[in-house]
Structure formats: C-alpha cells, structure tokens
Amino acid sequence: MKKTILKIAAVLAVLLILVVVGIGYFLDSIIKSSIETVGPKIAKVEVKLDAVSLSVLSGSGKIKGLLVGNPEGFKTTSAIQVGRASLAIQPKSLLSDKIVVRSIHVESPEITFEGTLNGNNLSKILENIEAATAGEKNAPGTSDRKSQKKIEVDDFSITGGKIHLSMTMLGSSRSATLPLPDIHLQDLGKSSEGITATELSQTIFKVLLDSATKAVAGAMTHLSKDATNAAQDVGKTATGEVGKTSKKIGDLFKKK
C-alpha cells in the first residue's frame, strides 16, 4: 500500500513539474508576443525581443535582445537596443488585476540620439506614446483603460548606458558616444489601482529623453567651447606669423 502511494505521489510530482514548466514556457511566449504586439501600437515603431525567461515559482526573470526601432524619416537602424534586463515579479499577482513588479534593471542599453535637441527620434517616440496615453484617457467611458491589466513597478533602474550621438545639429556627419546618466525610479503605480502599459512607457520614456537630452546638451556645449578655442588658437598663430613677417620686412629696410 505504501509503495502504491509513493508511486502515485511520484507521478503527481512529475506531472506538477511538467505543468509548471509548461506554464513557464507558454508564459514566456505570451510575454514576448505581448511586448512585440503592444509596443508598436504604443510607440508606433518596431519592437523586437529575442527571448523572455520567467520563473513562475520565484518570480525572477530575464529579457534578452530588446530592440526599439526608429520612427519613419530617421536614418539610423534603431533608437534603443538592450542586450539584457532582469526583473522580479510577485508571482501571485500574475492572476490578479494588477501585476506587481518588484524590480526591473536594464543593463548597458545603447541609445541612438538622431536629430537636434528640439526634435529627434526619441522625442518623436515620446510624442507617439503621449498620443496613445491621451487616446486611452479620452476613450468613450474609458472602457479601454478599464479592460487593461494594470501594473505596479516598485523599482526601475537603467545603468551603464551609452548614447550614440548623430551630430546633425552641427551640420556635420561626425558622430560621438556619450555616457547615459543612470536612471532610478520608484513606486510607479503603487499608490493607486496601478497604471497601464502605455502610462508606464510614457513615464519611463519621458525620463529617458530628459536624461539623454541633458547629456547631449552638455556635450554640445563642450564641443562648442573646443571649437571656439581651436579657432582662437588658429587666429593667434596667424597673427603671430603676420607679426614675424612684418618684423622681417622692417629689418630689411633697416639694413638699407
């Protein structure tokens, strides 16, 4: 009898493991598909993802190979590329109306800044996201927003990022790479019923654009000073050469 019970328990344990693995596999596919489907609707750009892995038991997961494309009219291939990001989710919240994300950490993203400080690929994407957010809020009866899963993100961070700057604002084809200041946000959607994916995207992208714009503006100021100093050095050199020539001519008349 005991052997029979043990066999049944073993079979049930194996089935439970298979169910958990199966749920995890399908959940990963669902998350990947959702990001690649919802992302373009919100930002109006291509959004691609290589892989998602999430443990339904621990709630920990990873995102690999995220690419956010550029709006129409821009030449560079992408606006954002992320090799890896880690996240931690409260597992039981996956079955509730609000998904609680304990943390999201984006590691070493590559940001492309194409255009000018007043108009660029990142600001255009933010405009698209803001339009989508306004569309949700202005929908008749706000039914669209009510039907969406809400999200809470307790801790969001971006570290080790780089900005690839296209120097169109200088009328030059040169490019430069700048460090992206680290970004740290907390308690997004925590004090309410939660926020939608569109509202979360708007909040994060607005901070990202502001951080990138300030970094680019600082770099432009530095480059402008370098250009001014270089011009002054050229002027001093030219003045010096003229002075030397005048002295030589004066010496020639003195000899006569």
Secondary structure, DSSP 8 states (H G I E B T S, - for coil): -HHHHHHHHHHHHHHHHHHHHHHHHHHHHHHHHHHHHHHHHHHSS-EEEEEEEE-TTT-EEEEEEEEE---TT--SS-SEEEEEEEEEE-GGGGGSSEEEEEEEEEES-EEEEEB-SSSBHHHHHHHHHHHHHHHHHTSGGGHHHHHS-EEEEEEEEEES-EEEEE-GGGT---EEEEE---EEEEEET-SSS-B-HHHHHHHHHHHHHHHHHHHHHHHHHHHHHHHHHHHHHHHHHHHHHHHHHHHHHHHHHHH-
